Amino acid sequence: MTTEGEKTAPPTRETAPAGRSARRALAGRLSWGLADQAASSISNFVVGMYVARSLGVTAFGVFSLAWVTYGVVLNVSRGLATDPLVVRFSGVPEDSWRAAVVRSTGTALGVGTAIGAVCAAAGPAVGGRVGPAFLCLGLTLPGLLLQDAWRFSFFAAGAGRKAFVNDLVWCVALVPAMVVAAHVGTVAAFVLAWGASAWVAAGYGCLQSGVRPGPARARGWLREQRDLGYRYLVENVSLSGASQLRAYGLGAIVGVGAVGAVRGAELLMGPFLAVLMGLSLVTVPEAARVLRQAPHRLRPFCLLLGGGQAGAALLWGGALLLVPDRLGELALGDVWSSASRLIVPITLGVAGAGLGTGAAAGLRALGAARRSLRCQLFASAAYVGGGLGGAAAAGTVGSAWGVAAATVGGSALWWLQLRSALRERPLLSVPEVRTP
């Protein structure tokens, strides 16, 4: 591991083959990240389209409320369990990785069980269409979070192929589950089918890794990783919590149908978001490797990452504008007419998020949790303010434009903070691998 006082030797003829080998290895890990997220996002896209076409815009809005709630809980789990894992246990000896994964996946399972119990208890109290959906979400949260924890564990080990196979298992299990849900024809049935199939993949993850989650060791993991975990928790929850507040606020100001329209527009960005999220699975581990092996390459790595994602988002959004209404209605049914009006602002927002992802990966690799937390809190506050302020001023379209402006502004702050962190590089310590 490269420490602060060490110098990186300049490349020579002898080191050139090793450099090419390292680049091939990096390309391979990135490819598996993209393939894994493609499997995950395609399944999410298909599920979203299926529910939208089966239930209509209002019921799809209810399903979307359950979906964004899951997003909040997922980010709680990642902040406490898997984000510290990928920062400190990427590319480490197998024994250290296995010991860390026992505690990390145990923490994810514990988070899912605790918050799932709250959702399941709240469901009957809420009633209506929303209550049963949240009851089913609570029953399936432990499996959903454990499946996600396996993905990050495999990428930390550089075994992206296993994460890809795990997501394929989930996709296969989804097919019969969705068929049954369609026969029932309720939001709750679709939520239960989606979550129950995740349990299948979560169980298969135990077989793939040869590791059993240790919920009893979660307290020790939280204590050891508290310097990163709790900051990442606040950072992640502020991100997903902002999305949830915007969804609930938009539903209150404009109507539940507006939530479905926004979700529909996000589904249109689904294939590109698959790329964005697929890269996010490996960017922090790879940035950490770059920092340890060649610290001077961290800034170019982050610039290439963020700029490439922003450019790709703009290209994808431009292509969506050329989609004929007939094809859009075939994909989203009645949701298309309202979702298509949001393509331009949603595209700009996703491009801004992609640009900021490069800087965020650099800050995570540097272990600059205080700076990244500051950025995320600002970005989340701007997201909620822009989304709800825009909704009050101009309805659903105004909310989308407000979010786009907030996302671009937040991205600028991420890059300013990364520049400051790199200037302070001699004062920062490289994230160390902690072994039990």
C-alpha positions in Angstrom: 0.0 0.0 0.0 1.3 3.4 -0.8 1.6 5.7 2.2 1.8 9.5 2.3 5.6 9.6 2.5 6.2 7.2 -0.3 7.0 8.3 -3.9 5.7 6.6 -7.0 8.5 5.5 -9.4 8.3 6.8 -13.0 7.3 4.2 -15.6 10.1 2.3 -17.2 10.3 -0.3 -20.0 10.2 -3.0 -17.3 7.1 -1.5 -15.7 5.2 -0.9 -19.0 3.9 -4.5 -19.4 2.8 -4.4 -15.8 1.0 -1.2 -16.6 -0.8 -2.7 -19.6 -1.8 -5.7 -17.5 -3.2 -3.4 -14.8 -5.2 -1.5 -17.4 -6.6 -4.8 -18.8 -7.5 -5.8 -15.3 -9.2 -2.5 -14.7 -11.1 -2.8 -18.0 -12.3 -6.3 -17.0 -13.5 -5.1 -13.6 -15.4 -2.2 -15.2 -16.9 -4.5 -17.8 -18.3 -6.8 -15.1 -19.6 -3.7 -13.2 -21.5 -2.6 -16.4 -22.7 -6.1 -17.1 -24.0 -6.6 -13.5 -25.8 -3.2 -13.5 -27.2 -3.9 -16.9 -28.8 -7.1 -15.5 -30.1 -5.2 -12.5 -31.3 -2.1 -14.3 -32.9 -4.0 -17.1 -34.9 -6.0 -14.6 -35.9 -2.9 -12.8 -36.9 -1.3 -16.1 -39.0 -4.2 -17.1 -40.6 -4.4 -13.7 -41.4 -0.7 -13.9 -42.9 -0.9 -17.4 -44.9 -4.0 -16.5 -46.3 -2.3 -13.4 -47.0 0.9 -15.3 -48.9 -0.9 -18.0 -50.7 -3.2 -15.7 -51.9 -0.7 -13.0 -52.0 2.8 -14.6 -50.4 6.0 -13.5 -52.1 6.4 -10.1 -51.3 2.9 -8.9 -47.9 3.2 -10.4 -47.4 6.3 -8.2 -48.2 4.1 -5.2 -45.6 1.5 -6.3 -43.1 4.4 -6.8 -43.6 5.5 -3.2 -42.7 2.0 -2.0 -39.7 2.0 -4.4 -38.3 5.3 -3.2 -38.8 4.2 0.4 -36.7 1.1 -0.4 -34.1 3.5 -1.8 -33.8 5.3 1.5 -33.4 2.0 3.5 -30.9 0.7 0.9 -28.7 3.7 1.4 -28.9 3.3 5.2 -27.5 -0.2 4.7 -24.8 0.9 2.2 -23.6 3.7 4.4 -23.3 1.4 7.5 -22.4 -1.9 5.9 -20.9 -1.8 2.3 -19.5 1.6 1.7 -16.8 1.2 4.5 -16.2 -2.3 3.1 -15.4 -1.1 -0.5 -13.2 1.7 0.8 -11.1 -0.4 3.2 -11.3 -4.0 1.9 -11.0 -3.7 -1.8 -8.1 -5.8 -3.2 -7.1 -7.1 0.2 -6.1 -10.7 1.1 -9.0 -13.2 1.0 -8.9 -13.9 4.8 -9.3 -10.2 5.6 -12.1 -9.9 3.0 -14.0 -12.9 4.3 -13.9 -11.7 7.9 -15.1 -8.3 6.8 -17.9 -9.6 4.7 -19.3 -11.7 7.5 -19.7 -8.6 9.5 -20.7 -6.3 6.6 -23.5 -8.6 5.3 -24.6 -9.3 8.8 -25.0 -5.5 9.3 -27.1 -5.2 6.1 -29.3 -8.1 7.2 -29.8 -6.5 10.6 -30.7 -3.2 9.1 -33.3 -4.8 6.8 -34.8 -6.8 9.6 -35.1 -3.8 11.9 -36.5 -1.3 9.4 -38.6 -4.0 7.7 -40.4 -4.6 11.0 -41.2 -0.9 11.2 -42.6 -0.9 7.6 -44.6 -4.0 8.2 -46.1 -2.6 11.4 -46.9 0.8 9.7 -48.7 -0.8 6.7 -52.0 -1.7 8.4 -52.1 1.6 10.1 -51.7 3.5 6.8 -54.4 1.5 5.0 -55.7 2.2 1.6 -53.5 1.2 -1.4 -50.3 2.4 0.2 -50.6 0.3 3.5 -50.5 -3.2 1.9 -47.6 -2.2 -0.3 -45.6 -1.1 2.7 -46.5 -4.3 4.6 -45.1 -6.4 1.7 -42.0 -4.1 1.5 -41.3 -4.7 5.2 -41.5 -8.4 4.8 -39.0 -8.4 1.9 -36.5 -5.7 3.0 -34.0 -8.1 4.7 -33.6 -10.1 1.4 -33.4 -7.0 -0.7 -30.6 -5.5 1.4 -28.7 -8.7 1.7 -28.7 -9.2 -2.0 -27.3 -5.7 -2.6 -24.6 -6.4 0.1 -23.4 -9.4 -1.8 -23.0 -7.4 -5.0 -20.7 -4.8 -3.3 -18.8 -7.6 -1.4 -18.0 -9.3 -4.7 -16.8 -6.1 -6.4 -14.6 -5.3 -3.4 -12.9 -8.7 -4.0 -12.6 -7.9 -7.7 -15.1 -10.7 -8.5 -17.6 -8.8 -10.5 -18.6 -12.0 -12.4 -20.2 -13.4 -9.2 -22.2 -10.2 -8.7 -23.4 -10.5 -12.3 -24.5 -14.1 -11.9 -26.3 -13.2 -8.6 -28.3 -10.5 -10.4 -29.1 -13.0 -13.2 -30.5 -15.4 -10.6 -32.7 -12.5 -9.3 -33.9 -11.8 -12.9 -34.8 -15.4 -13.4 -36.7 -15.6 -10.2 -38.6 -12.4 -11.1 -40.3 -13.9 -14.1 -42.7 -16.3 -12.4 -43.2 -14.0 -9.5 -44.3 -11.2 -11.8 -46.7 -13.5 -13.7 -48.4 -14.4 -10.4 -48.5 -10.7 -9.4 -50.2 -9.8 -12.7 -52.9 -12.4 -12.0 -53.5 -10.8 -8.6 -53.4 -7.3 -10.1 -52.6 -5.2 -7.0 -49.7 -3.0 -6.1 -48.9 -5.1 -3.0 -48.7 -8.2 -5.1 -46.1 -6.6 -7.4 -44.0 -5.4 -4.4 -44.1 -8.8 -2.8 -43.1 -10.5 -6.1 -40.2 -8.1 -6.5 -38.9 -8.5 -3.0 -39.5 -12.3 -2.6 -37.4 -12.9 -5.8 -34.6 -10.9 -4.2 -34.6 -13.4 -1.3 -33.8 -16.1 -3.8 -30.7 -14.2 -5.0 -29.7 -13.4 -1.4 -29.7 -17.0 -0.5 -27.7 -17.9 -3.6 -25.1 -15.2 -2.6 -24.3 -17.3 0.5 -23.5 -20.3 -1.7 -21.4 -18.2 -4.1 -19.2 -16.6 -1.4 -19.1 -19.5 1.1 -19.8 -16.9 3.7 -22.7 -16.7 6.1 -23.8 -13.3 7.3 -23.2 -12.6 11.0 -25.9 -10.3 12.3 -24.5 -10.9 15.8 -21.2 -9.3 14.7 -22.9 -6.2 13.3 -22.2 -4.1 16.5 -18.5 -4.8 16.2 -18.5 -3.7 12.6 -20.3 -0.5 13.4 -17.9 0.3 16.1 -14.8 -0.4 14.0 -16.1 1.6 11.0 -17.7 4.4 12.9 -15.3 7.1 11.5 -16.6 6.4 8.0 -19.8 4.6 8.5 -21.8 7.2 10.3 -20.8 10.0 7.9 -21.6 7.8 4.9 -24.9 7.0 6.6 -25.9 10.6 6.9 -24.6 11.3 3.4 -26.5 8.4 1.8 -29.7 9.0 3.7 -29.7 12.7 2.8 -29.5 11.6 -0.9 -32.3 9.1 -0.8 -34.2 11.0 1.8 -34.2 14.0 -0.5 -35.6 11.8 -3.2 -38.3 10.5 -0.9 -39.2 14.0 0.4 -39.5 15.3 -3.2 -41.7 12.4 -4.1 -44.0 12.8 -1.1 -44.1 16.6 -1.6 -44.7 16.3 -5.3 -47.6 14.0 -4.6 -49.1 16.4 -2.0 -48.6 19.5 -4.2 -49.5 18.1 -7.7 -50.9 14.6 -7.1 -49.8 11.0 -6.9 -50.0 10.9 -10.7 -47.1 13.3 -10.9 -44.9 10.9 -8.9 -45.7 8.3 -11.5 -44.8 10.7 -14.3 -41.4 11.4 -12.8 -40.8 7.7 -12.2 -41.8 7.1 -15.8 -39.3 9.7 -17.1 -36.6 8.1 -14.9 -37.4 4.7 -16.5 -36.8 6.2 -19.9 -33.3 7.0 -18.7 -33.0 3.5 -17.4 -30.5 2.1 -19.9 -28.1 5.0 -19.3 -28.7 4.9 -15.6 -27.6 1.2 -15.8 -24.3 2.4 -17.0 -24.0 5.1 -14.4 -24.9 2.8 -11.5 -22.8 0.0 -13.0 -19.8 2.2 -12.9 -20.6 3.3 -9.4 -20.2 -0.2 -8.2 -16.6 -0.2 -9.1 -15.5 3.5 -9.1 -14.7 3.8 -5.4 -12.8 0.5 -5.3 -10.9 1.5 -8.4 -10.2 5.0 -7.2 -8.9 3.5 -4.0 -6.6 1.3 -6.0 -5.4 4.2 -8.1 -4.7 6.2 -4.9 -2.6 3.4 -3.4 -0.7 2.6 -6.6 -0.4 5.9 -8.5 -1.7 8.8 -6.5 -0.9 11.4 -9.2 -3.4 9.6 -11.5 -6.4 10.1 -9.2 -7.5 13.5 -10.7 -7.3 12.4 -14.3 -9.2 9.2 -13.4 -12.0 11.2 -11.8 -12.2 13.7 -14.7 -12.4 10.9 -17.2 -15.1 9.2 -15.2 -17.3 12.2 -14.6 -16.9 13.8 -18.0 -17.6 10.5 -19.8 -20.8 9.9 -17.9 -22.1 13.4 -18.4 -21.5 13.2 -22.1 -23.1 9.8 -22.4 -26.2 11.1 -20.5 -26.6 14.0 -23.0 -26.4 11.6 -25.9 -28.9 9.3 -24.5 -31.3 12.1 -23.7 -31.0 13.4 -27.2 -31.9 10.0 -28.6 -35.0 9.9 -26.4 -36.3 13.1 -27.9 -36.4 11.3 -31.2 -38.6 8.4 -30.0 -42.0 8.5 -31.7 -45.1 8.6 -29.5 -46.3 5.2 -30.7 -43.2 3.5 -29.5 -43.2 5.4 -26.2 -46.8 4.4 -25.5 -45.9 0.8 -26.3 -43.3 0.9 -23.5 -45.1 2.9 -20.8 -48.7 3.0 -21.8 -50.6 6.0 -20.4 -47.6 7.1 -18.4 -45.8 8.1 -21.7 -47.7 11.3 -22.4 -46.8 12.8 -19.0 -43.3 11.4 -18.8 -42.1 12.5 -22.2 -42.5 16.1 -21.3 -39.8 15.7 -18.6 -37.1 14.2 -20.9 -35.0 17.4 -21.2 -34.8 18.4 -17.6 -34.3 14.8 -16.4 -31.5 14.4 -18.9 -29.7 17.5 -17.7 -30.1 16.4 -14.1 -28.6 12.9 -14.8 -25.8 14.5 -16.7 -25.0 16.7 -13.7 -25.1 13.7 -11.4 -22.8 11.8 -13.7 -20.3 14.7 -13.7 -20.3 14.8 -9.9 -19.8 11.1 -9.6 -16.2 11.4 -10.7 -15.4 13.8 -7.9 -17.4 11.8 -5.4 -15.4 8.7 -6.1 -12.2 10.7 -5.5 -13.4 12.0 -2.2 -14.4 8.5 -1.1 -11.1 7.1 -2.1 -9.3 9.8 -0.1 -11.4 9.0 2.9 -12.4 12.6 3.0 -15.8 11.8 4.6 -16.3 15.2 6.1 -15.9 16.9 2.7 -18.1 14.4 0.9 -20.8 14.7 3.7 -20.7 18.5 3.3 -21.3 18.2 -0.5 -24.1 15.7 -0.1 -26.0 17.7 2.5 -25.8 20.7 0.2 -26.9 18.7 -2.9 -29.7 17.1 -1.0 -31.1 20.3 0.4 -30.9 21.9 -3.1 -32.6 18.9 -4.6 -35.6 19.1 -2.2 -35.8 22.9 -2.5 -35.6 22.9 -6.3 -38.0 20.0 -6.7 -40.7 21.3 -4.4 -40.2 24.9 -5.3 -40.5 24.1 -8.9 -43.6 22.0 -8.3 -45.3 24.9 -6.5 -44.4 27.3 -9.3 -45.0 25.1 -12.4 -46.2 21.7 -11.4 -44.5 18.5 -12.5 -42.4 20.1 -15.2 -41.2 22.9 -12.9 -40.2 20.3 -10.3 -38.1 18.5 -12.9 -36.3 21.7 -13.9 -35.7 22.6 -10.3 -34.1 19.3 -9.7 -31.9 19.7 -12.8 -30.6 23.1 -11.7 -29.9 21.8 -8.2 -28.0 18.7 -9.5 -25.7 20.8 -11.7 -25.0 23.1 -8.8 -24.2 20.3 -6.5 -21.9 18.7 -9.0 -19.8 22.0 -9.1 -19.5 21.8 -5.3 -18.2 18.2 -5.5 -15.4 19.2 -7.8 -14.4 22.2 -5.7 -14.2 20.0 -2.6 -12.1 17.4 -4.5 -9.7 20.1 -5.6 -9.3 21.2 -2.0 -8.8 17.7 -0.8 -6.1 17.0 -3.4 -4.3 20.1 -2.4 -4.3 18.9 1.2 -3.2 15.4 0.1 0.0 15.3 2.3 -2.2 15.9 5.4 -4.6 13.1 4.6 -4.0 9.5 5.4 -4.8 6.8 2.8 -7.7 4.6 4.0 -6.1 1.6 5.7 -7.2 -2.0 5.6 -8.5 -2.9 9.0 -8.3 -6.6 9.9 -10.1 -8.1 12.8 
